[in-house]
Amino acid sequence: MKRKIEQQPKLKLYYFDLKGKAEPIRLLCAYSGLELEDYKFSTRDEFLAMKEGTRLPFGQVPMLEVDGKHNIVQSSAIMRYLGKLAGLYPTDPIEAAKVDALMDQETDAFTGTTVLTYGLRFGIDLTPDATEKSYGHINETVLPGHLRNIEKCLAASRSGWIAGTEEPSPADFVWYVRLSSSMAQKKELSDKIKSLADFPRIRKFVETFGGLEPIREYYAAKDHH
């Protein structure tokens, strides 16, 4: 059954024509029935022109424009805002904190790969050899440790969602995109990590989330374009 949010604000997302940090936002809207105008820059120059203006306080996208007058940036802030609109973000402060923690944990788990990908943005310039050694450590130690923790969260969850919420929370959308597509596209990550071979509960989570009717419909519609 398609959900519909009554009296929602006008939402316009600005991002590039790729999944990246915008995909959890798109999926949350598709799942919840929030109408979203999904604007994709046609050129990098178009983005740079916006960056030079006043609408991007940190010079980065995604950016969510609300009712043509409010600009929300930082993907986690956008996800929490949309989660509240859609009723997918807990109203209980403790439950909300659990969702926040799992969203923060997704950022922590992949900070290493982010820094290695965008080194100079962080003031880090590694040699190819140092980068290769770093990915080796990430594959062997760092990511397995983080994924074991998520496996434990899922083991403790009665609902099958990462934060134990009744429905998918913003944390589930963020982790799903990271596990199902972002990791797969990272050629430096090992096949063992990408396959989630050692993490059966995470594999089941990815399968369950990807099988949700609104998510399947979203990707089926994209395939037809």
Secondary structure, 3 states (H helix, E strand, C coil): CCCCCCCCCCEEEEECCCCHHHHHHHHHHHHHCCCCEEEECCCHHHHHHHHHCCCCCCCCCCEEEECCCEEEECHHHHHHHHHHHHCCCCCCHHHHHHHHHHHHHHHHHCHHHHHHHCHHHHCCCCCHHHHHHHHHHHHHHHHHHHHHHHHHHHHHCCCCCCCCCCCCCHHHHHHHHHHHHHCCCCCCCCHHHHHCCCCHHHHHHHHHHHCCHHHHHHHHHHHCC
